Amino acid sequence: MTRVSYVDSDILIIGGGMAGCGAAWEARYWGRNLKIVLVEKANIDRSGAVAMGLSAINTYLGLRYNENTIEDYVNYVKTDLMGVIREDLVYDYARHVDSTVYLFDEWGLPIFKDENGRYVREGRWQIMIHGESYKPIVAEAAKKSASEIYNRVMVTHLLKDSQNPNRVAGAIGFNVRDGRVYVFRSKAVIVSAGGGSQIYRPRSTSEGKGRTWYPHWSSGSSYGLLIEAGAVMTMMEARFSVPRYKDGYGPVGAWQLMLKAKQTNAYGQDPFSLHKEELKKLYNGKYNYVDAFPTPTNLRVYSSLLELRQGNGPIYLHTEQVLTEKNEELGWEDFLDMTITQAILWAGQNIDPMKSPSEILPSEPYVMGSHATECGAWASGPEDIVIKEASSVDERGTSYSWGYNRMSTLDGLFVAGDACGASPHKFSSGSFTEGRIAAKSAVRYIKEHSDEKVSPDSSQVEQLTVKIFEPMERYNKNKGMITGGKVSSNMMWYDQGMARLQKLMDEYAGGWSSWYTTNEHMLLRAKELLAYLKEDFINYAVAEDYHQLLRTWELWHRILTAEAVINHMLFRKETRWPGYYVRSDFPALDDDNWRVFVNSKYDSKTGTWKLWSVPVVDLR
Amino acid sequence: MPTFVYTSRCVGCGDCVDICPSDIMHYTKDRKTVNIEPDACWECLNCVKVCARFAIDVRSYADFVPMGHSISVFRDEKSQKVYWRIKYRNGKVKEFAFPIRTTPWGSIRPPYEMPEPDPQDLYSPVLSFEKESVKRAEVSIK
C-alpha cells in the first residue's frame, strides 16, 4: 500500500546542490514569511557535483579591484562557446557572482589570500580554495534558510495546475529509503536538479564506471523533469567532453593555469600549434575563433584528438617540468579536495609527478549547463536587459524575456545551474548565483500572483502515484517465473537499460568510441534504437527495491535527456564545437546559417518533438 | 570495490548510510553496512570521512588502479583540518593536512536575522547583501 504525504509550500526547490542552496538562501532573504521547501535525493550536506569538495572557484571577476570587467567576461565566455550564448543571462550572473564569493568567504570557506588579503588567482577568472568542506558550508546556509528540507526524496515528475496546462503547480517523488510518496504543492517551483553523466558510455569499464568526471548521481534529472513537463529546451546538442587526467579524471585547471604545465603529444609537440592552420580552414568563422585568446576549449580538445587519431598519443601533461618540493602540496591538494581517485591512481601506478608526466584524455560526453557548456531550459532573461520581449505565451520559445528572470517557458517554473540553458561557465559560484537570481524572481512572481489559486491536477497525481511504483509491481508479479538472477524475457533492470542507452549514444551520437563523430544516418539510427529502449522502459522496467526504483527513474530522466540530445544534434546541420563532436556530413562551422540557438519542445502525450532555431542577439 | 567496510570495526551506526551521495551504503542483514553498488561509487570518501570507527577503507577501481596502494583520511571539525596519508604501491608515503573551514560550524547568520530589505529592491537587480558588501558598479544596469 502506498503511503502519501502532501507538502505545501510557496517555493519548492528541487535539488540541493550549489544552485539549490543559493535559491534557498535568496528566497529567505526576500521572502521572510514564505514557506520554502527544498527536496534532495541524497543528503544536502554532501550532494550535487560539489559533494566531494572542490579545489577552485572558477568564476570570480574581482570587480572590486578592477581586475576584470563584466564585458570582458561575457566576451570570453562567448568565444569559448564559439559565439553562441545568451549574453543577457551570462552578463546577469557575472555582475552578481563576486557577491556570492564574498558570502562564501564570510561563512568560512578557506580561500587562498595574498599578503594584502586579495584572493590568489589560479587563472584570470579562477581563484584557489581549500574546498574539502565547500558543500557542507554552503549547505549550512541553505538549511538555515529553508523552512523544511526533505533529504532522500527523488522527484520523478513536475505537476501541472488543474486549470492551466502551462502552469507548474508542484512535483511528485518518493523517499528512496521507505517508499513514501511526496506530493509537493507549490506556488513556484525552482528546478536545480543537476546535469547528466552516464548518458554516454564511460571510458571506464566494470567497477570503474562509477569514476566518471561528473558524478554518477547527476542523472540528467533537471532535463528529464523539464522536458516531460513541456518546457522549451535549448542547446541540448552542446553536450561536451572535458580533457582530464586519464582514468582518474583529476582536474587540470590548477596544473595548466597556475603551475603552467604544458600539454604535448608523445613526441613533445604542442597539438594546437600543429593543427592551428588546419583548424582555421573550417572553424575560424566570422569572428576568428581559432586566433582568439584564450583558445576556445573545444578547439584545444580537437587538436589533441587529431593527434591521438594520427597515432601520436598519449597526450601528456608535463607535471615533471613544473612540480617541485615547494609547490608539490598544491598539486596534491587539487586532487584530494575534489578527485581523490587521481591521488590513489598515482599511488597505485607509482607515478611521481615530479619525475614523470601524466596522460590526458578527453572524457566521455556529458550533458550540462553549468560548466563550459550550455544545455538546459530556455529561460527569460533579466528584466533590465531586455533584448526581445515576448508578447504571448506562444512566443516565449523565440523571445529572450517574458517578465520573470530565469522563468522557463512554463508559468511558475524557474531554472538555475545545470537546468538553465545558454548560460555557460557558471561553475559552482555562478550556479549558486543563478539560484539566487531565480529565487528572487520567484519571490516577486508569488507576490504578483497572490490572488491566483493553483492546485496540482488530481488525476495527474493519481496516475503518477501508481506509475512511480510500476517497476516494483512488475517485478513482484514476474519474479516467480525465473529461478533467480536478472535474465528474463519480460523484465529489464535499470543497469541493463543503462548499458543499452550508453552503448547507443556512444556508437551513434558522437561518443568516444566513434571519436566523437556522427552524421545524419547515425543519429537517425540512434533515434530508432532509443525509441525501442523507451518502449522497453515503459513495458519492462523492473525494480526489486526502493534503491533500484531510484536508479530506474534516474534512467528515465537520462533517456529523455538523450532523446533531446539526439534531436538537437540532428537539427544543427554544421559542426560548431569540433572538440565536442563533429557532424561528418557538415564538417565545417557555418556562422551564416547556424550561429543560432536550437530550441525544442517535447509533447509527452504524443512523444513527438518540435525543433526550431532562434537568432543569437549580441548585447552591443 | 571502491569503498568497503571491515566487519570487525563496523557497529552499524549508519552514518555512512546517511551521508552517501550515491545511496549505495546500505545495511546488511546483521546490521552492519556495505557498499551495494561499487560501480556507482565516485570515491568521494564521504563515508570514510564520517566513520568514527575507521571501519571503511578504499581499494580503488579494479579496472585501472593496480593493488598495493592505500589512502587514509581524518577530517577533524575541531582543528578544522583534513589529514591525508597516501601510500604508494612501492611503499613511498605522502602526508598532507589542509584547512577545511575558517569559522566555527553552525556560525552562519541566516538571512532572516538581517534587517528586512527595502521592498522596492525586489524590483531592482540587487541581490541579498550586495548593497552592503559590493561596489555598486558590480550590479550596474545596462
Interface residues (C-beta under 8 A of the other chain):
Chain A: W25 E26 R28 Y29 W30 R32 K41 A42 N43 D45 R46 S47 G48 A51 M52 L63 R64 I70 Y91 D92 R95 H96 D98 S99 Y102 L103 W107 G108 L109 P110 H130 E132 S133 I137 E140 A141 K144 S145 R152 V176 S204 T205 S206 E207 G208 K209 G210 R211 T212 P215 H216 W217 D247 G248 E329 W332 E333 L336 D337 I340 T341 A343 I344 L345 W346 A347 G348 Q349 N350 D352 P382 E383 D384 I385 T433 R436 I437 K440 V443 R444 K447 H547 L550 R551 L619
Chain B: M1 P2 D18 I19 C20 P21 S22 D23 I24 H26 I36 E37 P38 D39 A40 C41 W42 E43 C44 L45 N46 V58 S60 Y61 A62 D63 F64 V65 P66 M67 G68 H69 S70 I71 R75 V82 W84 I86 K87 Y88 R89 N90 K92 K94 F96 F98 P99 I100 R101 T102 T103 P104 W105 G106 S107 I108 P110 P111 Y112 M114 E116 P117 L122 Y123 P125 L127 S128 F129 E130 S133 V134 K135 A137 E138 V139 S140 I141 K142
